[in-house]
Amino acid sequence: MLQTSQCTLYHGGHDGAESFFGQCAEKWGLNEVTFSFQGHFLKRDKNVIMLGEKQLKQGDVSMEIISQHMRRQYAESDKIKAVFQSIYHMVNNGSQVFAIGEIHDDGTVKGGTGWGVELGKFFNRNVNVFDKQSNAWHTWRHGEWVAGLPVISEATLCGTGTRELTGESKKAIEELFLRSFGAAK
């Protein structure tokens, strides 16, 4: 079993899933890093790394490519682009990706959360999504979602997801930490 003090959670500090992942990380004693950028509102601001223009460009992908890959349109705004660029840093630093969202029939996940999930697939990460519609965890394996209960098995993880966190979603995150590390200290 991993020692919590050796683990680091990466997130974007948004209201909802990311903040709750951060609260659980703190409760269980994990390190926590929050990626942000100028003009970004943070709900949770533990160990913030402010991404400058140079760092944001590392995660630069055209909005057209993102829209094509995700099979939906995203507005062309600097703020939305910066959010997608910051997601790159969260996923790039985490060996595992845990997300709370809604899995679509085409295998993508709703909203900006979906881009984090897709990056996790591209980077060959262990990607897990708690689907709010089925209230169940799913892991991406061999090109499809497989139901199951994941555990945190790597020292670095990305926690991301919807701002509209349900009671079931909170319970799923807490149970993930409990399964992975035992009772909080």
N, CA, C and O of each residue as an XYZ file, in Angstrom:
740
protein
N       0.847     -1.185      0.000
C       0.000      0.000      0.000
C       0.893      1.249      0.000
O       1.876      1.326      0.737
N       0.537      2.204     -0.824
C       1.283      3.459     -0.884
C       1.178      4.229      0.430
O       0.160      4.174      1.120
N       2.233      4.934      0.757
C       2.181      5.848      1.896
C       1.604      7.163      1.392
O       2.064      7.693      0.380
N       0.620      7.687      2.073
C      -0.036      8.914      1.615
C       0.944     10.078      1.518
O       0.797     10.932      0.644
N       1.923     10.125      2.383
C       2.890     11.226      2.364
C       3.766     11.207      1.112
O       4.417     12.204      0.800
N       3.789     10.092      0.399
C       4.557      9.970     -0.836
C       3.714     10.293     -2.071
O       4.229     10.306     -3.189
N       2.436     10.550     -1.873
C       1.513     10.758     -2.997
C       1.202     12.242     -3.201
O       1.157     13.015     -2.244
N       0.988     12.625     -4.459
C       0.622     14.002     -4.784
C      -0.582     14.009     -5.704
O      -0.614     13.325     -6.726
N      -1.572     14.798     -5.316
C      -2.764     15.043     -6.126
C      -2.571     16.340     -6.893
O      -2.193     17.357     -6.311
N      -2.830     16.313     -8.203
C      -2.801     17.503     -9.051
C      -4.226     17.821     -9.490
O      -4.967     16.932     -9.909
N      -4.606     19.100     -9.390
C      -5.941     19.522     -9.816
C      -5.925     20.996    -10.183
O      -4.891     21.658    -10.103
N      -7.088     21.503    -10.589
C      -7.197     22.892    -11.024
C      -7.904     23.810    -10.054
O      -8.100     24.987    -10.359
N      -8.296     23.308     -8.889
C      -8.875     24.146     -7.854
C     -10.300     24.613     -8.089
O     -10.790     25.486     -7.374
N     -10.979     24.038     -9.091
C     -12.360     24.457     -9.372
C     -13.323     23.991     -8.284
O     -13.039     23.054     -7.537
N     -14.455     24.660     -8.214
C     -15.545     24.251     -7.339
C     -16.018     22.863     -7.784
O     -15.955     22.545     -8.972
N     -16.474     22.062     -6.877
C     -17.005     20.754     -7.220
C     -15.988     19.653     -7.019
O     -15.369     19.550     -5.960
N     -15.818     18.825     -8.047
C     -14.977     17.628     -7.932
C     -13.543     17.945     -7.545
O     -12.983     17.293     -6.664
N     -12.935     18.946     -8.196
C     -11.523     19.219     -7.920
C     -11.310     19.668     -6.480
O     -10.360     19.237     -5.827
N     -12.175     20.518     -5.993
C     -12.069     20.958     -4.598
C     -12.279     19.794     -3.633
O     -11.600     19.690     -2.611
N     -13.226     18.923     -3.971
C     -13.493     17.798     -3.075
C     -12.354     16.778     -3.104
O     -12.008     16.213     -2.066
N     -11.766     16.535     -4.280
C     -10.570     15.693     -4.328
C      -9.495     16.290     -3.413
O      -8.831     15.567     -2.671
N      -9.333     17.622     -3.477
C      -8.345     18.300     -2.638
C      -8.638     18.151     -1.157
O      -7.723     17.930     -0.363
N      -9.908     18.269     -0.775
C     -10.283     18.094      0.625
C      -9.938     16.685      1.105
O      -9.441     16.502      2.216
N     -10.209     15.691      0.254
C      -9.890     14.308      0.628
C      -8.381     14.104      0.703
O      -7.890     13.423      1.603
N      -7.650     14.686     -0.230
C      -6.185     14.582     -0.185
C      -5.662     15.141      1.130
O      -4.793     14.544      1.765
N      -6.192     16.282      1.533
C      -5.765     16.888      2.797
C      -6.143     15.997      3.981
O      -5.340     15.791      4.891
N      -7.343     15.481      3.966
C      -7.831     14.627      5.058
C      -6.982     13.359      5.203
O      -6.727     12.898      6.315
N      -6.546     12.799      4.061
C      -5.757     11.567      4.087
C      -4.254     11.827      4.134
O      -3.475     10.881      4.251
N      -3.830     13.088      4.046
C      -2.411     13.422      4.185
C      -1.598     13.363      2.910
O      -0.378     13.217      2.980
N      -2.224     13.471      1.739
C      -1.493     13.512      0.481
C      -0.992     14.925      0.233
O      -1.573     15.890      0.731
N       0.076     15.050     -0.531
C       0.504     16.357     -1.016
C      -0.497     16.814     -2.073
O      -1.199     16.000     -2.673
N      -0.554     18.104     -2.288
C      -1.555     18.645     -3.203
C      -0.943     19.806     -3.987
O      -0.272     20.666     -3.417
N      -1.181     19.819     -5.296
C      -0.716     20.899     -6.157
C      -1.895     21.370     -6.995
O      -2.600     20.566     -7.605
N      -2.102     22.683     -7.017
C      -3.189     23.293     -7.779
C      -2.595     24.111     -8.917
O      -1.792     25.014     -8.682
N      -2.987     23.799    -10.149
C      -2.538     24.574    -11.307
C      -3.552     25.663    -11.611
O      -4.755     25.408    -11.651
N      -3.060     26.884    -11.827
C      -3.938     28.008    -12.131
C      -3.242     28.937    -13.123
O      -2.106     28.699    -13.532
N      -3.949     29.997    -13.497
C      -3.428     30.987    -14.437
C      -4.104     32.325    -14.143
O      -5.123     32.377    -13.454
N      -3.542     33.377    -14.660
C      -4.060     34.727    -14.447
C      -5.536     34.803    -14.837
O      -5.911     34.400    -15.938
N      -6.376     35.319    -13.931
C      -7.804     35.485    -14.197
C      -8.646     34.270    -13.878
O      -9.858     34.288    -14.097
N      -8.038     33.219    -13.368
C      -8.743     31.974    -13.055
C      -9.220     32.011    -11.607
O      -8.424     32.272    -10.705
N     -10.501     31.755    -11.371
C     -11.038     31.739    -10.007
C     -10.803     30.365     -9.386
O     -11.151     29.336     -9.965
N     -10.211     30.372     -8.210
C      -9.946     29.137     -7.479
C     -10.893     28.994     -6.303
O     -11.076     29.932     -5.527
N     -11.483     27.845     -6.171
C     -12.260     27.513     -4.983
C     -11.319     26.959     -3.907
O     -11.524     27.183     -2.714
N     -10.296     26.239     -4.344
C      -9.318     25.635     -3.434
C      -7.933     26.047     -3.902
O      -7.589     25.859     -5.069
N      -7.134     26.608     -2.999
C      -5.860     27.182     -3.415
C      -4.671     26.670     -2.596
O      -3.899     27.459     -2.052
N      -4.536     25.372     -2.515
C      -3.404     24.756     -1.818
C      -2.242     24.586     -2.788
O      -2.416     24.030     -3.872
N      -1.058     25.061     -2.407
C       0.161     24.894     -3.204
C      -0.072     25.229     -4.677
O       0.090     24.378     -5.552
N      -0.448     26.464     -4.933
C      -0.798     26.905     -6.285
C       0.460     27.139     -7.123
O       1.405     27.795     -6.687
N       0.445     26.591     -8.321
C       1.447     26.891     -9.339
C       0.746     27.749    -10.384
O      -0.156     27.287    -11.083
N       1.177     29.011    -10.479
C       0.604     29.925    -11.471
C       1.308     29.690    -12.805
O       2.517     29.889    -12.926
N       0.543     29.268    -13.791
C       1.094     28.999    -15.110
C       1.160     30.289    -15.907
O       0.155     30.977    -16.084
N       2.340     30.603    -16.381
C       2.521     31.765    -17.235
C       2.259     31.390    -18.686
O       1.919     30.249    -18.999
N       2.423     32.359    -19.552
C       2.151     32.152    -20.977
C       2.981     30.999    -21.552
O       2.470     30.187    -22.323
N       4.253     30.932    -21.176
C       5.136     29.881    -21.680
C       4.651     28.489    -21.248
O       4.615     27.562    -22.056
N       4.280     28.352    -19.971
C       3.795     27.062    -19.476
C       2.450     26.695    -20.109
O       2.228     25.537    -20.463
N       1.555     27.676    -20.250
C       0.264     27.391    -20.869
C       0.448     26.890    -22.300
O      -0.261     25.985    -22.740
N       1.385     27.470    -23.014
C       1.614     27.063    -24.414
C       2.079     25.616    -24.511
O       1.903     24.982    -25.552
N       2.666     25.087    -23.449
C       3.063     23.674    -23.468
C       1.849     22.764    -23.675
O       1.973     21.684    -24.252
N       0.700     23.193    -23.213
C      -0.524     22.409    -23.355
C      -1.412     22.881    -24.482
O      -2.603     22.571    -24.513
N      -0.839     23.633    -25.414
C      -1.625     24.246    -26.480
C      -2.039     23.233    -27.548
O      -1.204     22.533    -28.120
N      -3.320     23.175    -27.797
C      -3.916     22.408    -28.884
C      -4.990     23.304    -29.466
O      -5.677     24.009    -28.726
N      -5.144     23.288    -30.777
C      -6.152     24.172    -31.372
C      -7.549     23.768    -30.905
O      -7.840     22.586    -30.720
N      -8.395     24.760    -30.719
C      -9.772     24.499    -30.289
C     -10.511     23.678    -31.352
O     -11.427     22.922    -31.029
N     -10.117     23.827    -32.603
C     -10.732     23.044    -33.681
C     -10.439     21.559    -33.499
O     -11.323     20.718    -33.659
N      -9.185     21.244    -33.162
C      -8.816     19.841    -32.939
C      -9.549     19.283    -31.722
O     -10.054     18.160    -31.754
N      -9.605     20.068    -30.654
C     -10.334     19.623    -29.456
C     -11.798     19.381    -29.803
O     -12.359     18.350    -29.429
N     -12.423     20.315    -30.513
C     -13.834     20.177    -30.891
C     -14.059     18.942    -31.757
O     -15.030     18.212    -31.560
N     -13.163     18.705    -32.718
C     -13.298     17.529    -33.583
C     -13.148     16.245    -32.784
O     -13.922     15.302    -32.953
N     -12.151     16.217    -31.918
C     -11.902     15.002    -31.153
C     -13.030     14.709    -30.161
O     -13.411     13.557    -29.954
N     -13.546     15.764    -29.563
C     -14.595     15.596    -28.547
C     -15.986     15.502    -29.171
O     -16.969     15.228    -28.482
N     -16.059     15.735    -30.508
C     -17.326     15.662    -31.255
C     -18.359     16.666    -30.765
O     -19.557     16.386    -30.732
N     -17.866     17.850    -30.383
C     -18.755     18.947    -29.990
C     -17.984     20.253    -30.090
O     -16.755     20.257    -30.147
N     -18.706     21.342    -30.111
C     -18.101     22.649    -30.292
C     -17.799     23.314    -28.954
O     -18.571     23.217    -28.000
N     -16.663     23.986    -28.914
C     -16.293     24.796    -27.761
C     -16.090     26.219    -28.248
O     -15.607     26.441    -29.358
N     -16.453     27.158    -27.435
C     -16.299     28.570    -27.798
C     -14.820     28.907    -27.966
O     -13.959     28.326    -27.306
N     -14.547     29.834    -28.839
C     -13.176     30.317    -29.065
C     -12.903     31.476    -28.119
O     -13.004     32.638    -28.514
N     -12.566     31.177    -26.903
C     -12.226     32.262    -25.984
C     -10.888     31.948    -25.336
O     -10.522     30.787    -25.151
N     -10.174     33.000    -25.001
C      -8.861     32.816    -24.374
C      -8.974     32.081    -23.047
O      -8.104     31.280    -22.703
N     -10.051     32.351    -22.292
C     -10.209     31.723    -20.977
C     -10.438     30.219    -21.107
O      -9.827     29.433    -20.381
N     -11.310     29.816    -22.024
C     -11.564     28.387    -22.211
C     -10.299     27.690    -22.697
O      -9.982     26.586    -22.255
N      -9.585     28.334    -23.601
C      -8.335     27.763    -24.094
C      -7.338     27.599    -22.951
O      -6.662     26.574    -22.866
N      -7.237     28.595    -22.072
C      -6.325     28.505    -20.932
C      -6.729     27.369    -19.986
O      -5.867     26.699    -19.418
N      -8.032     27.153    -19.817
C      -8.494     26.035    -18.989
C      -8.004     24.719    -19.591
O      -7.464     23.875    -18.876
N      -8.192     24.537    -20.912
C      -7.726     23.313    -21.564
C      -6.206     23.178    -21.461
O      -5.694     22.073    -21.279
N      -5.488     24.284    -21.574
C      -4.029     24.245    -21.450
C      -3.600     23.860    -20.036
O      -2.620     23.136    -19.861
N      -4.326     24.340    -19.030
C      -3.974     23.987    -17.653
C      -4.305     22.526    -17.351
O      -3.627     21.888    -16.546
N      -5.341     22.000    -17.992
C      -5.686     20.581    -17.827
C      -4.517     19.704    -18.272
O      -4.251     18.663    -17.673
N      -3.830     20.126    -19.312
C      -2.646     19.396    -19.773
C      -1.660     19.191    -18.610
O      -1.142     18.090    -18.426
N      -1.405     20.231    -17.840
C      -0.432     20.137    -16.747
C      -0.915     19.185    -15.649
O      -0.119     18.444    -15.074
N      -2.203     19.207    -15.362
C      -2.749     18.307    -14.348
C      -2.547     16.851    -14.760
O      -2.056     16.033    -13.982
N      -2.936     16.545    -16.000
C      -2.860     15.163    -16.486
C      -1.410     14.753    -16.724
O      -1.039     13.619    -16.424
N      -0.597     15.640    -17.249
C       0.798     15.329    -17.529
C       1.566     14.970    -16.255
O       2.511     14.181    -16.302
N       1.169     15.539    -15.129
C       1.847     15.272    -13.860
C       1.293     14.068    -13.107
O       1.971     13.526    -12.235
N       0.090     13.648    -13.422
C      -0.530     12.531    -12.717
C      -0.395     11.224    -13.478
O      -0.713     11.165    -14.666
N       0.069     10.182    -12.816
C       0.161      8.858    -13.458
C      -1.201      8.188    -13.556
O      -1.405      7.301    -14.385
N      -2.121      8.610    -12.718
C      -3.498      8.123    -12.773
C      -4.420      9.330    -12.883
O      -4.137     10.399    -12.341
N      -5.529      9.141    -13.593
C      -6.535     10.188    -13.729
C      -7.835      9.677    -13.132
O      -8.329      8.611    -13.498
N      -8.385     10.463    -12.199
C      -9.685     10.167    -11.610
C     -10.593     11.350    -11.903
O     -10.271     12.487    -11.558
N     -11.720     11.087    -12.536
C     -12.628     12.159    -12.941
C     -14.059     11.818    -12.541
O     -14.457     10.654    -12.485
N     -14.813     12.875    -12.266
C     -16.237     12.740    -11.992
C     -16.954     13.426    -13.141
O     -16.721     14.608    -13.394
N     -17.817     12.712    -13.837
C     -18.502     13.308    -14.987
C     -19.559     12.398    -15.551
O     -20.079     11.512    -14.872
N     -19.866     12.637    -16.812
C     -20.877     11.843    -17.508
C     -20.262     11.266    -18.774
O     -19.805     12.000    -19.650
N     -20.257      9.938    -18.855
C     -19.724      9.256    -20.032
C     -20.802      9.237    -21.107
O     -21.923      8.784    -20.872
N     -20.446      9.737    -22.293
C     -21.368      9.737    -23.427
C     -21.322      8.379    -24.128
O     -20.400      7.590    -23.921
N     -22.335      8.121    -24.961
C     -22.399      6.869    -25.711
C     -21.189      6.660    -26.614
O     -20.825      5.521    -26.904
N     -20.555      7.761    -27.066
C     -19.392      7.633    -27.951
C     -18.087      7.420    -27.185
O     -17.014      7.383    -27.787
N     -18.172      7.278    -25.860
C     -16.992      7.007    -25.040
C     -16.286      8.241    -24.518
O     -15.373      8.129    -23.700
N     -16.699      9.440    -24.981
C     -16.122     10.670    -24.451
C     -16.851     11.051    -23.167
O     -17.887     10.477    -22.832
N     -16.298     12.019    -22.463
C     -16.892     12.486    -21.210
C     -17.286     13.941    -21.388
O     -16.585     14.700    -22.058
N     -18.372     14.324    -20.809
C     -18.961     15.655    -20.958
C     -18.015     16.773    -20.493
O     -17.310     16.634    -19.494
N     -18.021     17.873    -21.237
C     -17.381     19.119    -20.831
C     -15.864     19.105    -20.830
O     -15.225     18.253    -21.449
N     -15.298     20.091    -20.105
C     -13.851     20.207    -19.983
C     -13.248     18.990    -19.321
O     -12.102     18.635    -19.598
N     -14.007     18.345    -18.446
C     -13.557     17.099    -17.818
C     -13.185     16.091    -18.896
O     -12.218     15.340    -18.763
N     -13.968     16.091    -19.956
C     -13.735     15.161    -21.055
C     -12.369     15.330    -21.693
O     -11.748     14.352    -22.108
N     -11.891     16.591    -21.775
C     -10.572     16.802    -22.355
C      -9.482     16.203    -21.457
O      -8.516     15.625    -21.955
N      -9.636     16.339    -20.154
C      -8.685     15.712    -19.237
C      -8.677     14.201    -19.394
O      -7.619     13.572    -19.366
N      -9.848     13.625    -19.557
C      -9.963     12.176    -19.756
C      -9.291     11.779    -21.071
O      -8.553     10.795    -21.119
N      -9.544     12.541    -22.136
C      -8.936     12.228    -23.433
C      -7.421     12.351    -23.373
O      -6.712     11.510    -23.925
N      -6.915     13.383    -22.714
C      -5.459     13.508    -22.552
C      -4.899     12.309    -21.793
O      -3.839     11.786    -22.137
N      -5.615     11.881    -20.764
C      -5.182     10.695    -20.023
C      -5.080      9.475    -20.924
O      -4.145      8.684    -20.800
N      -6.042      9.320    -21.835
C      -5.991      8.214    -22.798
C      -4.783      8.384    -23.717
O      -4.041      7.428    -23.944
N      -4.578      9.597    -24.250
C      -3.446      9.864    -25.150
C      -2.114      9.567    -24.479
O      -1.208      9.005    -25.094
N      -2.004      9.955    -23.195
C      -0.751      9.788    -22.459
C      -0.613      8.384    -21.865
O       0.338      8.100    -21.137
N      -1.564      7.518    -22.182
C      -1.552      6.136    -21.703
C      -1.562      6.048    -20.184
O      -0.864      5.226    -19.592
N      -2.368      6.912    -19.560
C      -2.529      6.889    -18.110
C      -3.608      5.869    -17.731
O      -4.386      5.424    -18.575
N      -3.637      5.521    -16.482
C      -4.726      4.728    -15.920
C      -5.862      5.727    -15.686
O      -5.787      6.545    -14.769
N      -6.920      5.664    -16.515
C      -8.001      6.651    -16.499
C      -9.263      6.024    -15.919
O      -9.714      4.965    -16.357
N      -9.826      6.715    -14.911
C     -11.022      6.239    -14.206
C     -12.034      7.367    -14.133
O     -11.694      8.499    -13.785
N     -13.295      7.049    -14.466
C     -14.359      8.050    -14.412
C     -15.499      7.504    -13.572
O     -15.975      6.390    -13.787
N     -15.934      8.321    -12.598
C     -17.173      8.011    -11.892
C     -18.282      8.661    -12.696
O     -18.393      9.886    -12.740
N     -19.103      7.836    -13.334
C     -20.192      8.317    -14.187
C     -21.395      8.686    -13.332
O     -21.974      7.838    -12.652
N     -21.763      9.958    -13.375
C     -22.870     10.454    -12.548
C     -24.218      9.872    -12.970
O     -25.154      9.856    -12.170
N     -24.333      9.399    -14.200
C     -25.607      8.834    -14.650
C     -25.834      7.431    -14.095
O     -26.941      7.097    -13.675
N     -24.784      6.612    -14.094
C     -24.922      5.239    -13.601
C     -24.488      5.097    -12.143
O     -24.686      4.048    -11.531
N     -23.885      6.175    -11.581
C     -23.340      6.140    -10.225
C     -22.379      4.973    -10.033
O     -22.446      4.232     -9.051
N     -21.475      4.837    -11.017
C     -20.502      3.744    -10.973
C     -19.181      4.206    -11.576
O     -19.147      5.064    -12.459
N     -18.090      3.616    -11.079
C     -16.754      3.869    -11.619
C     -16.543      3.040    -12.873
O     -17.033      1.916    -12.978
N     -15.804      3.610    -13.828
C     -15.426      2.928    -15.062
C     -13.956      3.236    -15.342
O     -13.501      4.364    -15.152
N     -13.223      2.224    -15.793
C     -11.813      2.368    -16.138
C     -11.655      2.144    -17.635
O     -12.262      1.230    -18.194
N     -10.839      2.977    -18.292
C     -10.589      2.846    -19.724
C      -9.556      1.730    -19.942
O      -8.402      1.838    -19.528
N     -10.010      0.650    -20.608
C      -9.136     -0.496    -20.868
C      -9.365     -0.987    -22.292
O     -10.492     -1.279    -22.690
N      -8.282     -1.071    -23.045
C      -8.332     -1.634    -24.396
C      -9.429     -0.992    -25.250
O     -10.149     -1.685    -25.969
N      -9.549      0.335    -25.165
C     -10.466      1.070    -26.028
C     -11.916      1.085    -25.616
O     -12.786      1.420    -26.420
N     -12.195      0.720    -24.352
C     -13.593      0.770    -23.884
C     -13.641      0.975    -22.374
O     -12.662      0.738    -21.666
N     -14.796      1.417    -21.903
C     -15.013      1.618    -20.476
C     -15.419      0.299    -19.832
O     -16.326     -0.383    -20.310
N     -14.743     -0.051    -18.747
C     -15.010     -1.283    -18.010
C     -15.380     -0.902    -16.581
O     -14.653     -0.159    -15.921
N     -16.513     -1.414    -16.111
C     -16.962     -1.105    -14.753
C     -16.048     -1.781    -13.731
O     -15.543     -2.880    -13.957
N     -15.849     -1.099    -12.602
C     -15.030     -1.655    -11.536
C     -14.710     -0.594    -10.508
O     -14.995      0.586    -10.713
N     -14.119     -1.009     -9.406
C     -13.761     -0.093     -8.335
C     -12.263      0.167     -8.358
O     -11.484     -0.702     -7.967
N     -11.842      1.349     -8.808
C     -10.404      1.637     -8.883
C      -9.808      1.921     -7.512
O     -10.513      2.205     -6.544
N      -8.489      1.833     -7.469
C      -7.726      2.252     -6.287
C      -6.594      3.158     -6.753
O      -6.153      3.087     -7.900
N      -6.143      3.991     -5.860
C      -4.983      4.832     -6.135
C      -3.762      3.941     -5.940
O      -3.469      3.499     -4.829
N      -3.056      3.685     -7.037
C      -1.922      2.768     -6.986
C      -0.619      3.415     -7.447
O       0.423      2.762     -7.476
N      -0.674      4.680     -7.803
C       0.503      5.426     -8.248
C       0.727      6.598     -7.296
O      -0.206      7.054     -6.634
N       1.945      7.074     -7.232
C       2.271      8.168     -6.310
C       1.772      9.528     -6.790
O       1.682     10.468     -6.001
N       1.445      9.640     -8.087
C       0.921     10.913     -8.602
C      -0.423     10.664     -9.263
O      -0.594      9.702    -10.012
N      -1.375     11.545     -8.975
C      -2.712     11.396     -9.544
C      -3.308     12.751     -9.859
O      -2.998     13.764     -9.233
N      -4.167     12.727    -10.846
C      -4.934     13.908    -11.236
C      -6.370     13.669    -10.795
O      -6.944     12.617    -11.080
N      -6.955     14.647    -10.099
C      -8.358     14.588     -9.700
C      -9.092     15.737    -10.350
O      -8.757     16.899    -10.120
N     -10.088     15.429    -11.158
C     -10.795     16.462    -11.905
C     -12.262     16.080    -12.039
O     -12.673     14.991    -11.639
N     -13.039     16.989    -12.605
C     -14.438     16.643    -12.849
C     -15.380     17.812    -12.785
O     -14.981     18.976    -12.740
N     -16.622     17.468    -12.782
C     -17.728     18.411    -12.856
C     -17.777     19.347    -11.657
O     -17.305     19.029    -10.565
N     -18.356     20.492    -11.895
C     -18.611     21.423    -10.786
C     -19.871     21.016    -10.037
O     -20.037     21.365     -8.868
N     -20.767     20.277    -10.701
C     -22.031     19.836    -10.091
C     -21.828     18.471     -9.440
O     -22.179     17.436    -10.007
N     -21.262     18.490     -8.252
C     -20.956     17.261     -7.529
C     -22.183     16.793     -6.757
O     -22.773     17.556     -5.991
N     -22.561     15.541     -6.962
C     -23.708     14.958     -6.260
C     -23.243     14.288     -4.972
O     -22.047     14.090     -4.760
N     -24.192     13.945     -4.125
C     -23.869     13.199     -2.908
C     -23.205     11.866     -3.234
O     -22.274     11.445     -2.547
N     -23.693     11.194     -4.299
C     -23.108      9.920     -4.706
C     -21.673     10.114     -5.185
O     -20.807      9.272     -4.943
N     -21.429     11.241     -5.871
C     -20.076     11.530     -6.367
C     -19.113     11.760     -5.212
O     -17.992     11.252     -5.224
N     -19.546     12.522     -4.218
C     -18.698     12.752     -3.038
C     -18.381     11.435     -2.337
O     -17.243     11.188     -1.936
N     -19.396     10.599     -2.199
C     -19.211      9.310     -1.554
C     -18.216      8.456     -2.349
O     -17.386      7.759     -1.766
N     -18.305      8.515     -3.684
C     -17.395      7.737     -4.530
C     -15.952      8.181     -4.339
O     -15.052      7.343     -4.286
N     -15.719      9.493     -4.233
C     -14.366     10.006     -4.026
C     -13.843      9.579     -2.653
O     -12.715      9.101     -2.539
N     -14.659      9.749     -1.620
C     -14.236      9.343     -0.279
C     -13.937      7.852     -0.218
O     -12.949      7.440      0.389
N     -14.783      7.045     -0.842
C     -14.563      5.591     -0.834
C     -13.315      5.214     -1.631
O     -12.645      4.237     -1.297
N     -12.993      5.979     -2.687
C     -11.751      5.758     -3.435
C     -10.548      5.917     -2.503
O      -9.652      5.073     -2.496
N     -10.528      6.988     -1.725
C      -9.431      7.224     -0.790
C      -9.411      6.157      0.307
O      -8.339      5.687      0.689
N     -10.563      5.777      0.807
C     -10.659      4.753      1.848
C     -10.161      3.400      1.336
O      -9.405      2.718      2.028
N     -10.583      3.004      0.117
C     -10.116      1.755     -0.483
C      -8.603      1.764     -0.695
O      -7.926      0.748     -0.539
N      -8.101      2.930     -1.052
C      -6.684      3.046     -1.417
C      -5.756      3.134     -0.218
O      -4.650      2.595     -0.245
N      -6.206      3.821      0.847
C      -5.299      4.141      1.957
C      -5.804      3.719      3.329
O      -5.093      3.892      4.319
N      -6.998      3.176      3.413
C      -7.566      2.870      4.723
C      -8.175      4.125      5.325
O      -8.335      5.137      4.642
N      -8.511      4.056      6.596
C      -9.165      5.188      7.270
C      -8.245      6.410      7.304
O      -7.026      6.297      7.430
N      -8.879      7.582      7.187
C      -8.117      8.845      7.247
C      -7.494      8.979      8.629
O      -8.037      8.497      9.623
N      -6.348      9.642      8.671
C      -5.623      9.804      9.940
C      -6.202     10.921     10.780
O      -5.709     11.189     11.876
